[in-house]
Amino acid sequence: MTAVFAEAERDTSQARILNGVQSRLENRSWLTGAPATGYRIKGVEGGKRKVLEIDQDFHPDGEEVFRHVREGQSTHRIARDFNGRGVLTWGVHLRKLR
């Protein structure tokens, strides 16, 4: 009998979690963790909710990386080119913002 109730509670919890994830996806809410490359976390609605927005300072460099990858260039070659031109990596860019 206890196992039946435990299974029902597990199903209810799982449904709540999935509904929460779906809701956050629909309103673009960001919960936790580092933002994806090329995005910043921005507070909205009085700080009650966070969303991702494109980091306009890094966007051109990120687009260039993606373009080079689509063209078949190796990441090593892209990194050497960017290092030679003094282009900041995403991690260094984030540290500079802080």
Gaussian input, Z-matrix of N, CA and C with variables (Angstrom, degrees):
# hf/3-21g

backbone

0 1
 N
 C     1     B1
 C     2     B2     1     A1
 N     3     B3     2     A2     1     D1
 C     4     B4     3     A3     2     D2
 C     5     B5     4     A4     3     D3
 N     6     B6     5     A5     4     D4
 C     7     B7     6     A6     5     D5
 C     8     B8     7     A7     6     D6
 N     9     B9     8     A8     7     D7
 C    10    B10     9     A9     8     D8
 C    11    B11    10    A10     9     D9
 N    12    B12    11    A11    10    D10
 C    13    B13    12    A12    11    D11
 C    14    B14    13    A13    12    D12
 N    15    B15    14    A14    13    D13
 C    16    B16    15    A15    14    D14
 C    17    B17    16    A16    15    D15
 N    18    B18    17    A17    16    D16
 C    19    B19    18    A18    17    D17
 C    20    B20    19    A19    18    D18
 N    21    B21    20    A20    19    D19
 C    22    B22    21    A21    20    D20
 C    23    B23    22    A22    21    D21
 N    24    B24    23    A23    22    D22
 C    25    B25    24    A24    23    D23
 C    26    B26    25    A25    24    D24
 N    27    B27    26    A26    25    D25
 C    28    B28    27    A27    26    D26
 C    29    B29    28    A28    27    D27
 N    30    B30    29    A29    28    D28
 C    31    B31    30    A30    29    D29
 C    32    B32    31    A31    30    D30
 N    33    B33    32    A32    31    D31
 C    34    B34    33    A33    32    D32
 C    35    B35    34    A34    33    D33
 N    36    B36    35    A35    34    D34
 C    37    B37    36    A36    35    D35
 C    38    B38    37    A37    36    D36
 N    39    B39    38    A38    37    D37
 C    40    B40    39    A39    38    D38
 C    41    B41    40    A40    39    D39
 N    42    B42    41    A41    40    D40
 C    43    B43    42    A42    41    D41
 C    44    B44    43    A43    42    D42
 N    45    B45    44    A44    43    D43
 C    46    B46    45    A45    44    D44
 C    47    B47    46    A46    45    D45
 N    48    B48    47    A47    46    D46
 C    49    B49    48    A48    47    D47
 C    50    B50    49    A49    48    D48
 N    51    B51    50    A50    49    D49
 C    52    B52    51    A51    50    D50
 C    53    B53    52    A52    51    D51
 N    54    B54    53    A53    52    D52
 C    55    B55    54    A54    53    D53
 C    56    B56    55    A55    54    D54
 N    57    B57    56    A56    55    D55
 C    58    B58    57    A57    56    D56
 C    59    B59    58    A58    57    D57
 N    60    B60    59    A59    58    D58
 C    61    B61    60    A60    59    D59
 C    62    B62    61    A61    60    D60
 N    63    B63    62    A62    61    D61
 C    64    B64    63    A63    62    D62
 C    65    B65    64    A64    63    D63
 N    66    B66    65    A65    64    D64
 C    67    B67    66    A66    65    D65
 C    68    B68    67    A67    66    D66
 N    69    B69    68    A68    67    D67
 C    70    B70    69    A69    68    D68
 C    71    B71    70    A70    69    D69
 N    72    B72    71    A71    70    D70
 C    73    B73    72    A72    71    D71
 C    74    B74    73    A73    72    D72
 N    75    B75    74    A74    73    D73
 C    76    B76    75    A75    74    D74
 C    77    B77    76    A76    75    D75
 N    78    B78    77    A77    76    D76
 C    79    B79    78    A78    77    D77
 C    80    B80    79    A79    78    D78
 N    81    B81    80    A80    79    D79
 C    82    B82    81    A81    80    D80
 C    83    B83    82    A82    81    D81
 N    84    B84    83    A83    82    D82
 C    85    B85    84    A84    83    D83
 C    86    B86    85    A85    84    D84
 N    87    B87    86    A86    85    D85
 C    88    B88    87    A87    86    D86
 C    89    B89    88    A88    87    D87
 N    90    B90    89    A89    88    D88
 C    91    B91    90    A90    89    D89
 C    92    B92    91    A91    90    D90
 N    93    B93    92    A92    91    D91
 C    94    B94    93    A93    92    D92
 C    95    B95    94    A94    93    D93
 N    96    B96    95    A95    94    D94
 C    97    B97    96    A96    95    D95
 C    98    B98    97    A97    96    D96
 N    99    B99    98    A98    97    D97
 C   100   B100    99    A99    98    D98
 C   101   B101   100   A100    99    D99
 N   102   B102   101   A101   100   D100
 C   103   B103   102   A102   101   D101
 C   104   B104   103   A103   102   D102
 N   105   B105   104   A104   103   D103
 C   106   B106   105   A105   104   D104
 C   107   B107   106   A106   105   D105
 N   108   B108   107   A107   106   D106
 C   109   B109   108   A108   107   D107
 C   110   B110   109   A109   108   D108
 N   111   B111   110   A110   109   D109
 C   112   B112   111   A111   110   D110
 C   113   B113   112   A112   111   D111
 N   114   B114   113   A113   112   D112
 C   115   B115   114   A114   113   D113
 C   116   B116   115   A115   114   D114
 N   117   B117   116   A116   115   D115
 C   118   B118   117   A117   116   D116
 C   119   B119   118   A118   117   D117
 N   120   B120   119   A119   118   D118
 C   121   B121   120   A120   119   D119
 C   122   B122   121   A121   120   D120
 N   123   B123   122   A122   121   D121
 C   124   B124   123   A123   122   D122
 C   125   B125   124   A124   123   D123
 N   126   B126   125   A125   124   D124
 C   127   B127   126   A126   125   D125
 C   128   B128   127   A127   126   D126
 N   129   B129   128   A128   127   D127
 C   130   B130   129   A129   128   D128
 C   131   B131   130   A130   129   D129
 N   132   B132   131   A131   130   D130
 C   133   B133   132   A132   131   D131
 C   134   B134   133   A133   132   D132
 N   135   B135   134   A134   133   D133
 C   136   B136   135   A135   134   D134
 C   137   B137   136   A136   135   D135
 N   138   B138   137   A137   136   D136
 C   139   B139   138   A138   137   D137
 C   140   B140   139   A139   138   D138
 N   141   B141   140   A140   139   D139
 C   142   B142   141   A141   140   D140
 C   143   B143   142   A142   141   D141
 N   144   B144   143   A143   142   D142
 C   145   B145   144   A144   143   D143
 C   146   B146   145   A145   144   D144
 N   147   B147   146   A146   145   D145
 C   148   B148   147   A147   146   D146
 C   149   B149   148   A148   147   D147
 N   150   B150   149   A149   148   D148
 C   151   B151   150   A150   149   D149
 C   152   B152   151   A151   150   D150
 N   153   B153   152   A152   151   D151
 C   154   B154   153   A153   152   D152
 C   155   B155   154   A154   153   D153
 N   156   B156   155   A155   154   D154
 C   157   B157   156   A156   155   D155
 C   158   B158   157   A157   156   D156
 N   159   B159   158   A158   157   D157
 C   160   B160   159   A159   158   D158
 C   161   B161   160   A160   159   D159
 N   162   B162   161   A161   160   D160
 C   163   B163   162   A162   161   D161
 C   164   B164   163   A163   162   D162
 N   165   B165   164   A164   163   D163
 C   166   B166   165   A165   164   D164
 C   167   B167   166   A166   165   D165
 N   168   B168   167   A167   166   D166
 C   169   B169   168   A168   167   D167
 C   170   B170   169   A169   168   D168
 N   171   B171   170   A170   169   D169
 C   172   B172   171   A171   170   D170
 C   173   B173   172   A172   171   D171
 N   174   B174   173   A173   172   D172
 C   175   B175   174   A174   173   D173
 C   176   B176   175   A175   174   D174
 N   177   B177   176   A176   175   D175
 C   178   B178   177   A177   176   D176
 C   179   B179   178   A178   177   D177
 N   180   B180   179   A179   178   D178
 C   181   B181   180   A180   179   D179
 C   182   B182   181   A181   180   D180
 N   183   B183   182   A182   181   D181
 C   184   B184   183   A183   182   D182
 C   185   B185   184   A184   183   D183
 N   186   B186   185   A185   184   D184
 C   187   B187   186   A186   185   D185
 C   188   B188   187   A187   186   D186
 N   189   B189   188   A188   187   D187
 C   190   B190   189   A189   188   D188
 C   191   B191   190   A190   189   D189
 N   192   B192   191   A191   190   D190
 C   193   B193   192   A192   191   D191
 C   194   B194   193   A193   192   D192
 N   195   B195   194   A194   193   D193
 C   196   B196   195   A195   194   D194
 C   197   B197   196   A196   195   D195
 N   198   B198   197   A197   196   D196
 C   199   B199   198   A198   197   D197
 C   200   B200   199   A199   198   D198
 N   201   B201   200   A200   199   D199
 C   202   B202   201   A201   200   D200
 C   203   B203   202   A202   201   D201
 N   204   B204   203   A203   202   D202
 C   205   B205   204   A204   203   D203
 C   206   B206   205   A205   204   D204
 N   207   B207   206   A206   205   D205
 C   208   B208   207   A207   206   D206
 C   209   B209   208   A208   207   D207
 N   210   B210   209   A209   208   D208
 C   211   B211   210   A210   209   D209
 C   212   B212   211   A211   210   D210
 N   213   B213   212   A212   211   D211
 C   214   B214   213   A213   212   D212
 C   215   B215   214   A214   213   D213
 N   216   B216   215   A215   214   D214
 C   217   B217   216   A216   215   D215
 C   218   B218   217   A217   216   D216
 N   219   B219   218   A218   217   D217
 C   220   B220   219   A219   218   D218
 C   221   B221   220   A220   219   D219
 N   222   B222   221   A221   220   D220
 C   223   B223   222   A222   221   D221
 C   224   B224   223   A223   222   D222
 N   225   B225   224   A224   223   D223
 C   226   B226   225   A225   224   D224
 C   227   B227   226   A226   225   D225
 N   228   B228   227   A227   226   D226
 C   229   B229   228   A228   227   D227
 C   230   B230   229   A229   228   D228
 N   231   B231   230   A230   229   D229
 C   232   B232   231   A231   230   D230
 C   233   B233   232   A232   231   D231
 N   234   B234   233   A233   232   D232
 C   235   B235   234   A234   233   D233
 C   236   B236   235   A235   234   D234
 N   237   B237   236   A236   235   D235
 C   238   B238   237   A237   236   D236
 C   239   B239   238   A238   237   D237
 N   240   B240   239   A239   238   D238
 C   241   B241   240   A240   239   D239
 C   242   B242   241   A241   240   D240
 N   243   B243   242   A242   241   D241
 C   244   B244   243   A243   242   D242
 C   245   B245   244   A244   243   D243
 N   246   B246   245   A245   244   D244
 C   247   B247   246   A246   245   D245
 C   248   B248   247   A247   246   D246
 N   249   B249   248   A248   247   D247
 C   250   B250   249   A249   248   D248
 C   251   B251   250   A250   249   D249
 N   252   B252   251   A251   250   D250
 C   253   B253   252   A252   251   D251
 C   254   B254   253   A253   252   D252
 N   255   B255   254   A254   253   D253
 C   256   B256   255   A255   254   D254
 C   257   B257   256   A256   255   D255
 N   258   B258   257   A257   256   D256
 C   259   B259   258   A258   257   D257
 C   260   B260   259   A259   258   D258
 N   261   B261   260   A260   259   D259
 C   262   B262   261   A261   260   D260
 C   263   B263   262   A262   261   D261
 N   264   B264   263   A263   262   D262
 C   265   B265   264   A264   263   D263
 C   266   B266   265   A265   264   D264
 N   267   B267   266   A266   265   D265
 C   268   B268   267   A267   266   D266
 C   269   B269   268   A268   267   D267
 N   270   B270   269   A269   268   D268
 C   271   B271   270   A270   269   D269
 C   272   B272   271   A271   270   D270
 N   273   B273   272   A272   271   D271
 C   274   B274   273   A273   272   D272
 C   275   B275   274   A274   273   D273
 N   276   B276   275   A275   274   D274
 C   277   B277   276   A276   275   D275
 C   278   B278   277   A277   276   D276
 N   279   B279   278   A278   277   D277
 C   280   B280   279   A279   278   D278
 C   281   B281   280   A280   279   D279
 N   282   B282   281   A281   280   D280
 C   283   B283   282   A282   281   D281
 C   284   B284   283   A283   282   D282
 N   285   B285   284   A284   283   D283
 C   286   B286   285   A285   284   D284
 C   287   B287   286   A286   285   D285
 N   288   B288   287   A287   286   D286
 C   289   B289   288   A288   287   D287
 C   290   B290   289   A289   288   D288
 N   291   B291   290   A290   289   D289
 C   292   B292   291   A291   290   D290
 C   293   B293   292   A292   291   D291

   B1=1.4481
   B2=1.5412
   B3=1.3395
   B4=1.4617
   B5=1.5231
   B6=1.3137
   B7=1.4676
   B8=1.5197
   B9=1.3128
   B10=1.4697
   B11=1.5217
   B12=1.3381
   B13=1.4675
   B14=1.5299
   B15=1.3242
   B16=1.4641
   B17=1.5239
   B18=1.3088
   B19=1.4633
   B20=1.5241
   B21=1.3108
   B22=1.4658
   B23=1.5281
   B24=1.3357
   B25=1.4695
   B26=1.5255
   B27=1.3179
   B28=1.4713
   B29=1.5259
   B30=1.3166
   B31=1.4701
   B32=1.5234
   B33=1.3350
   B34=1.4662
   B35=1.5308
   B36=1.3309
   B37=1.4687
   B38=1.5199
   B39=1.3138
   B40=1.4611
   B41=1.5320
   B42=1.3175
   B43=1.4653
   B44=1.5300
   B45=1.3487
   B46=1.4659
   B47=1.5269
   B48=1.3199
   B49=1.4637
   B50=1.5253
   B51=1.3202
   B52=1.4677
   B53=1.5259
   B54=1.3413
   B55=1.4699
   B56=1.5265
   B57=1.3433
   B58=1.4631
   B59=1.5171
   B60=1.3322
   B61=1.4627
   B62=1.5247
   B63=1.3310
   B64=1.4629
   B65=1.5252
   B66=1.3179
   B67=1.4657
   B68=1.5275
   B69=1.3460
   B70=1.4652
   B71=1.5213
   B72=1.3140
   B73=1.4676
   B74=1.5262
   B75=1.3207
   B76=1.4662
   B77=1.5209
   B78=1.3402
   B79=1.4692
   B80=1.5239
   B81=1.3567
   B82=1.4574
   B83=1.5238
   B84=1.3229
   B85=1.4619
   B86=1.5182
   B87=1.3325
   B88=1.4548
   B89=1.5183
   B90=1.3241
   B91=1.4575
   B92=1.5174
   B93=1.3223
   B94=1.4523
   B95=1.5193
   B96=1.3089
   B97=1.4532
   B98=1.5116
   B99=1.3156
   B100=1.4581
   B101=1.5306
   B102=1.3053
   B103=1.4659
   B104=1.5220
   B105=1.3031
   B106=1.4581
   B107=1.5299
   B108=1.3157
   B109=1.4575
   B110=1.5259
   B111=1.3241
   B112=1.4555
   B113=1.5207
   B114=1.3376
   B115=1.4624
   B116=1.5149
   B117=1.3298
   B118=1.4642
   B119=1.5188
   B120=1.3182
   B121=1.4604
   B122=1.5242
   B123=1.3188
   B124=1.4608
   B125=1.5272
   B126=1.3330
   B127=1.4550
   B128=1.5207
   B129=1.3199
   B130=1.4640
   B131=1.5212
   B132=1.3121
   B133=1.4665
   B134=1.5217
   B135=1.3158
   B136=1.4516
   B137=1.5141
   B138=1.3274
   B139=1.4554
   B140=1.5095
   B141=1.3349
   B142=1.4629
   B143=1.5258
   B144=1.3136
   B145=1.4589
   B146=1.5191
   B147=1.3222
   B148=1.4566
   B149=1.5230
   B150=1.3230
   B151=1.4645
   B152=1.5243
   B153=1.3237
   B154=1.4543
   B155=1.5167
   B156=1.3247
   B157=1.4493
   B158=1.5197
   B159=1.3103
   B160=1.4645
   B161=1.5194
   B162=1.3252
   B163=1.4602
   B164=1.5319
   B165=1.3094
   B166=1.4670
   B167=1.5260
   B168=1.3345
   B169=1.4689
   B170=1.5258
   B171=1.3367
   B172=1.4625
   B173=1.5320
   B174=1.3113
   B175=1.4685
   B176=1.5373
   B177=1.3237
   B178=1.4727
   B179=1.5314
   B180=1.3378
   B181=1.4633
   B182=1.5247
   B183=1.3235
   B184=1.4596
   B185=1.5170
   B186=1.3152
   B187=1.4687
   B188=1.5267
   B189=1.3245
   B190=1.4616
   B191=1.5276
   B192=1.3337
   B193=1.4628
   B194=1.5196
   B195=1.3384
   B196=1.4599
   B197=1.5319
   B198=1.3268
   B199=1.4691
   B200=1.5280
   B201=1.3304
   B202=1.4637
   B203=1.5316
   B204=1.3240
   B205=1.4675
   B206=1.5269
   B207=1.3367
   B208=1.4775
   B209=1.5231
   B210=1.3427
   B211=1.4668
   B212=1.5251
   B213=1.3351
   B214=1.4557
   B215=1.5138
   B216=1.3279
   B217=1.4595
   B218=1.5295
   B219=1.3343
   B220=1.4611
   B221=1.5277
   B222=1.3348
   B223=1.4647
   B224=1.5248
   B225=1.3242
   B226=1.4721
   B227=1.5273
   B228=1.3188
   B229=1.4715
   B230=1.5349
   B231=1.3146
   B232=1.4721
   B233=1.5273
   B234=1.3458
   B235=1.4722
   B236=1.5189
   B237=1.3308
   B238=1.4701
   B239=1.5223
   B240=1.3319
   B241=1.4635
   B242=1.5307
   B243=1.3334
   B244=1.4672
   B245=1.5281
   B246=1.3328
   B247=1.4696
   B248=1.5185
   B249=1.3285
   B250=1.4584
   B251=1.5191
   B252=1.3255
   B253=1.4701
   B254=1.5222
   B255=1.3450
   B256=1.4706
   B257=1.5183
   B258=1.3242
   B259=1.4715
   B260=1.5222
   B261=1.3262
   B262=1.4546
   B263=1.5219
   B264=1.3433
   B265=1.4580
   B266=1.5250
   B267=1.3173
   B268=1.4582
   B269=1.5352
   B270=1.3231
   B271=1.4657
   B272=1.5150
   B273=1.3113
   B274=1.4745
   B275=1.5281
   B276=1.3178
   B277=1.4693
   B278=1.5330
   B279=1.3451
   B280=1.4638
   B281=1.5281
   B282=1.3348
   B283=1.4753
   B284=1.5156
   B285=1.3261
   B286=1.4649
   B287=1.5319
   B288=1.3294
   B289=1.4636
   B290=1.5320
   B291=1.3260
   B292=1.4727
   B293=1.4956
   A1=110.72
   A2=116.04
   A3=120.61
   A4=110.38
   A5=116.73
   A6=120.71
   A7=111.11
   A8=117.95
   A9=121.36
   A10=110.02
   A11=116.81
   A12=120.21
   A13=111.54
   A14=117.17
   A15=120.92
   A16=110.47
   A17=116.73
   A18=120.18
   A19=110.91
   A20=117.19
   A21=120.82
   A22=110.56
   A23=116.65
   A24=120.79
   A25=110.79
   A26=116.23
   A27=120.27
   A28=110.53
   A29=116.80
   A30=120.90
   A31=111.31
   A32=116.36
   A33=120.65
   A34=110.51
   A35=116.69
   A36=120.80
   A37=110.81
   A38=116.39
   A39=120.41
   A40=110.85
   A41=117.51
   A42=121.29
   A43=110.54
   A44=117.35
   A45=120.67
   A46=111.30
   A47=115.59
   A48=119.98
   A49=110.58
   A50=116.90
   A51=120.38
   A52=111.62
   A53=117.54
   A54=120.25
   A55=111.09
   A56=117.04
   A57=120.49
   A58=112.07
   A59=116.63
   A60=120.80
   A61=110.07
   A62=116.97
   A63=120.80
   A64=111.08
   A65=116.66
   A66=121.04
   A67=111.16
   A68=117.19
   A69=120.37
   A70=111.27
   A71=116.94
   A72=119.79
   A73=111.01
   A74=116.24
   A75=120.18
   A76=112.77
   A77=117.67
   A78=118.68
   A79=112.42
   A80=116.57
   A81=123.77
   A82=113.55
   A83=118.59
   A84=121.26
   A85=110.88
   A86=115.41
   A87=122.73
   A88=107.69
   A89=116.89
   A90=119.55
   A91=113.69
   A92=116.26
   A93=118.67
   A94=110.74
   A95=115.69
   A96=120.87
   A97=112.22
   A98=113.56
   A99=120.36
   A100=109.51
   A101=117.18
   A102=119.14
   A103=110.88
   A104=115.44
   A105=120.94
   A106=109.12
   A107=116.26
   A108=121.03
   A109=110.13
   A110=115.96
   A111=121.62
   A112=114.40
   A113=117.33
   A114=121.31
   A115=110.88
   A116=115.50
   A117=122.75
   A118=108.39
   A119=115.48
   A120=120.47
   A121=107.36
   A122=116.32
   A123=121.49
   A124=108.82
   A125=116.40
   A126=121.12
   A127=110.64
   A128=116.38
   A129=121.96
   A130=109.19
   A131=115.96
   A132=123.37
   A133=111.91
   A134=115.40
   A135=119.95
   A136=114.45
   A137=116.83
   A138=120.61
   A139=114.88
   A140=118.26
   A141=120.82
   A142=112.45
   A143=116.67
   A144=120.82
   A145=109.05
   A146=117.26
   A147=121.95
   A148=108.84
   A149=115.40
   A150=121.50
   A151=108.71
   A152=115.24
   A153=120.41
   A154=109.19
   A155=116.05
   A156=120.77
   A157=108.27
   A158=116.72
   A159=121.08
   A160=109.23
   A161=116.52
   A162=122.70
   A163=106.82
   A164=116.47
   A165=121.44
   A166=112.55
   A167=117.83
   A168=120.32
   A169=111.72
   A170=116.68
   A171=120.93
   A172=112.31
   A173=117.65
   A174=122.76
   A175=113.84
   A176=119.92
   A177=118.78
   A178=112.67
   A179=117.13
   A180=120.19
   A181=111.03
   A182=116.20
   A183=120.00
   A184=111.93
   A185=116.56
   A186=120.63
   A187=110.54
   A188=116.65
   A189=119.90
   A190=110.89
   A191=117.12
   A192=120.50
   A193=110.03
   A194=117.20
   A195=121.07
   A196=111.16
   A197=116.48
   A198=120.06
   A199=110.60
   A200=116.61
   A201=120.79
   A202=111.30
   A203=116.56
   A204=120.35
   A205=110.22
   A206=116.52
   A207=119.79
   A208=111.31
   A209=117.07
   A210=121.34
   A211=111.85
   A212=117.08
   A213=120.56
   A214=115.46
   A215=117.94
   A216=119.79
   A217=109.78
   A218=115.85
   A219=120.08
   A220=109.69
   A221=114.89
   A222=118.85
   A223=110.37
   A224=117.06
   A225=120.48
   A226=110.59
   A227=116.04
   A228=119.99
   A229=110.79
   A230=116.41
   A231=120.42
   A232=109.67
   A233=116.56
   A234=120.46
   A235=111.02
   A236=117.80
   A237=120.30
   A238=110.71
   A239=116.83
   A240=121.19
   A241=110.86
   A242=116.38
   A243=120.37
   A244=111.07
   A245=117.00
   A246=119.71
   A247=110.96
   A248=116.54
   A249=121.08
   A250=112.72
   A251=116.83
   A252=121.22
   A253=112.74
   A254=116.62
   A255=119.84
   A256=113.85
   A257=117.43
   A258=121.16
   A259=108.13
   A260=116.74
   A261=121.41
   A262=111.26
   A263=115.85
   A264=119.68
   A265=108.35
   A266=116.48
   A267=121.16
   A268=110.42
   A269=116.74
   A270=120.14
   A271=112.80
   A272=117.01
   A273=120.79
   A274=109.62
   A275=117.15
   A276=121.57
   A277=110.18
   A278=117.16
   A279=120.72
   A280=111.67
   A281=116.67
   A282=119.75
   A283=111.01
   A284=116.27
   A285=120.17
   A286=111.22
   A287=116.24
   A288=120.11
   A289=112.17
   A290=116.12
   A291=120.25
   A292=109.12
   D1=-43.21
   D2=179.62
   D3=-62.33
   D4=-38.13
   D5=179.88
   D6=-63.85
   D7=-37.03
   D8=178.74
   D9=-64.01
   D10=-45.85
   D11=178.80
   D12=-65.75
   D13=-38.26
   D14=178.47
   D15=-64.16
   D16=-40.86
   D17=179.03
   D18=-66.50
   D19=-39.85
   D20=178.07
   D21=-64.02
   D22=-41.94
   D23=178.76
   D24=-64.88
   D25=-39.43
   D26=177.35
   D27=-61.45
   D28=-44.38
   D29=178.86
   D30=-62.77
   D31=-40.86
   D32=178.78
   D33=-64.64
   D34=-44.30
   D35=178.87
   D36=-62.25
   D37=-43.69
   D38=179.89
   D39=-61.77
   D40=-41.72
   D41=179.08
   D42=-63.69
   D43=-40.87
   D44=178.18
   D45=-62.45
   D46=-43.71
   D47=-179.91
   D48=-62.74
   D49=-47.03
   D50=179.89
   D51=-62.89
   D52=-39.01
   D53=177.18
   D54=-64.50
   D55=-39.28
   D56=177.66
   D57=-64.38
   D58=-43.73
   D59=178.17
   D60=-61.93
   D61=-45.67
   D62=179.80
   D63=-61.12
   D64=-41.75
   D65=179.24
   D66=-62.95
   D67=-43.43
   D68=179.07
   D69=-65.34
   D70=-36.58
   D71=177.50
   D72=-65.26
   D73=-41.19
   D74=-178.41
   D75=-66.06
   D76=-36.99
   D77=-179.49
   D78=-103.57
   D79=14.78
   D80=174.47
   D81=60.28
   D82=27.71
   D83=179.83
   D84=-73.68
   D85=144.68
   D86=177.93
   D87=-114.19
   D88=129.51
   D89=-177.00
   D90=-91.19
   D91=-61.97
   D92=-171.27
   D93=-156.37
   D94=165.72
   D95=176.50
   D96=95.03
   D97=172.77
   D98=179.76
   D99=-70.92
   D100=144.23
   D101=177.60
   D102=-69.59
   D103=158.14
   D104=175.69
   D105=-64.26
   D106=154.87
   D107=-179.56
   D108=-55.36
   D109=127.62
   D110=177.62
   D111=91.82
   D112=4.05
   D113=-179.11
   D114=-124.42
   D115=152.90
   D116=174.01
   D117=-117.08
   D118=154.23
   D119=174.31
   D120=-91.97
   D121=129.42
   D122=-177.29
   D123=-126.03
   D124=130.91
   D125=175.86
   D126=-79.81
   D127=140.00
   D128=177.51
   D129=-134.53
   D130=168.62
   D131=177.88
   D132=52.07
   D133=52.38
   D134=177.29
   D135=68.65
   D136=24.98
   D137=178.03
   D138=83.81
   D139=2.86
   D140=-179.34
   D141=-77.55
   D142=-19.45
   D143=-175.37
   D144=-140.06
   D145=148.83
   D146=177.70
   D147=-122.52
   D148=144.13
   D149=177.06
   D150=-132.26
   D151=164.03
   D152=174.51
   D153=-93.71
   D154=139.11
   D155=173.41
   D156=-132.71
   D157=153.41
   D158=-179.89
   D159=-65.52
   D160=132.44
   D161=175.67
   D162=-80.84
   D163=101.40
   D164=-174.48
   D165=-64.19
   D166=-26.19
   D167=179.08
   D168=-70.53
   D169=-36.09
   D170=-176.96
   D171=-95.81
   D172=-17.51
   D173=-172.71
   D174=-51.27
   D175=-48.21
   D176=-179.28
   D177=-60.35
   D178=-39.45
   D179=179.05
   D180=-67.63
   D181=-41.95
   D182=177.79
   D183=-62.01
   D184=-42.81
   D185=178.16
   D186=-62.91
   D187=-37.61
   D188=178.47
   D189=-64.77
   D190=-42.08
   D191=177.31
   D192=-59.33
   D193=-49.17
   D194=-178.75
   D195=-61.18
   D196=-38.87
   D197=179.06
   D198=-63.51
   D199=-44.87
   D200=179.38
   D201=-62.57
   D202=-40.82
   D203=178.83
   D204=-64.34
   D205=-44.02
   D206=178.10
   D207=-60.98
   D208=-31.70
   D209=179.14
   D210=-78.23
   D211=-4.94
   D212=176.51
   D213=93.59
   D214=8.21
   D215=178.86
   D216=-72.29
   D217=147.17
   D218=178.54
   D219=-74.00
   D220=152.07
   D221=178.35
   D222=-65.31
   D223=-30.43
   D224=177.29
   D225=-63.09
   D226=-44.34
   D227=179.72
   D228=-65.86
   D229=-41.24
   D230=178.62
   D231=-62.35
   D232=-44.53
   D233=-179.89
   D234=-62.68
   D235=-42.69
   D236=178.69
   D237=-61.44
   D238=-43.22
   D239=178.82
   D240=-61.58
   D241=-47.90
   D242=-179.04
   D243=-65.04
   D244=-41.89
   D245=178.11
   D246=-61.62
   D247=-41.01
   D248=179.02
   D249=-62.91
   D250=-31.74
   D251=179.83
   D252=-93.22
   D253=-3.32
   D254=179.01
   D255=75.83
   D256=23.54
   D257=178.06
   D258=-75.85
   D259=131.47
   D260=-178.16
   D261=-73.79
   D262=143.85
   D263=171.44
   D264=-73.87
   D265=167.45
   D266=179.91
   D267=-61.02
   D268=-43.10
   D269=-179.89
   D270=-63.21
   D271=-43.43
   D272=178.40
   D273=-66.35
   D274=-39.38
   D275=177.81
   D276=-59.07
   D277=-44.44
   D278=179.28
   D279=-64.25
   D280=-42.77
   D281=178.29
   D282=-62.51
   D283=-37.62
   D284=179.23
   D285=-65.66
   D286=-35.50
   D287=178.59
   D288=-66.17
   D289=-33.44
   D290=-179.52
   D291=-73.31

